[in-house]
Amino acid sequence: MRIMVYLCMLFLLTACVGDVDQGQRKDTESVPVQDSLAVKAIEVESSVNPEVVGWFDSDHILYNVSEGNSKSSLFRHHLYSGKSTFFASVNGIIEAVYPNENYSLFAVKVSESYAEKTLFIVDEHGTEILSKSIEGVDFSFSWNPYEDTTAALGILDETFNTQLYMIHLGGEEWETVMDFPYYSQWIGKENLAYLNWKDNPYGFKAPLNEWHVASPFSLDSDQRLHDEVIMFYGLSSDYYLTVSTEEESHLTSRFQLHDLNTKEPLEEWESPSFMTESGDWWVPELSYQNNVLYYYEPISDNSRFSLVMLEIKSMEKQELDIFSEASSIKISPDGQFILIGEKLDILLNVETDESDLLIP
């Protein structure tokens, strides 16, 4: 059960392949963002099927084009000039791209087969910084928001064993932590949170533990923060979020916002739970930036989904739109836009509530 919850989150959230080709230098003379400028869609040949993967900076998005020879290429697209430029290419299928906090480094998750993945890290010019082959059916990746060159890499193998790599770019050896749950989140400069399934390995709720990365890892002795948590998110240097359900009713999910330092709950609200066709409970992806939280709420028995914007300071809640599915949510670095949709091809201006289709 817990594996299904994690995989749903990471799919929506998240053998050696060839070298990454060097891309073009970051355009420091790009067209300035002006509200009066119209957003221009990606223009490609009809035989090409692009897929938006996220943000490069506040003016550019990144999109992926998969080629017939199992090669994938990333391109930068300027929203207002409509110009697309090559960024990097890899051998394999690009599953996700994770920018660090200041968008100076991009981790690229590549799949070559079911149990063979590769992690590439490139800089803002598309130059390869790191390449590592990974034997596993999936991996999670989380940049440290306090240190731009540090990250946590969690690996899940075919037998559902897990391990964690602590990545330190710049020459230091990677630290390996065996049996560490492969989904974790930073809740401090030197602290990772994880769900401890030791006493309930087949359940879907578990205690939330905190591990200090300089200390020995132990499921038994790591600090327990909360009980019976289904999912959690490290949001910022101020907050983290937990999701749970009431024992008597799985139809309602309880969201709790916690102070990062005291671990005490600050705010709490409820939302209808997401249920799969088999009746299982799962967590949709959400996204947070600058005290604003975006997430989905199901309506009409999960047949439609309301995209909600929640202002944390005031706890003011606003419904932005209704969709037939709950897709990923990617917030622009300046917070003005979000990318949504199955291919992240809908650009929504959160100030004007206007939307543009990036892939015609």
Sequence and secondary structure as in RCSB ss.txt:
>XXXX:A:sequence
MRIMVYLCMLFLLTACVGDVDQGQRKDTESVPVQDSLAVKAIEVESSVNPEVVGWFDSDHILYNVSEGNSKSSLF
RHHLYSGKSTFFASVNGIIEAVYPNENYSLFAVKVSESYAEKTLFIVDEHGTEILSKSIEGVDFSFSWNPYEDTT
AALGILDETFNTQLYMIHLGGEEWETVMDFPYYSQWIGKENLAYLNWKDNPYGFKAPLNEWHVASPFSLDSDQRL
HDEVIMFYGLSSDYYLTVSTEEESHLTSRFQLHDLNTKEPLEEWESPSFMTESGDWWVPELSYQNNVLYYYEPIS
DNSRFSLVMLEIKSMEKQELDIFSEASSIKISPDGQFILIGEKLDILLNVETDESDLLIP
>XXXX:A:secstr
 HHHHHHHHHHH               TT     TTS        TT   EEEEESSSSEEEEEEE TTSEEEEE
EEETTT  EEEEEEEESEEEEEEE TTSSEEEEEEEEETTEEEEEEEETTS EEEEEEEESSEEEEEE TT TTE
EEEEEE TTS EEEEEEESSS   EEEET  S  EESSTTEEEEE  TT TTSS EEEEEEETTS   TTTSEEE
EEEESEEEE SSSEEEEEEEETTEEEEEEEEEEETTT  EEEEEEEE EE TTS EE    EEETTEEEEEEEET
TTTEEEEEEEETTTTEEEEEEEESS    EE TTSSEEEESTTS EEEETTT  EEES  
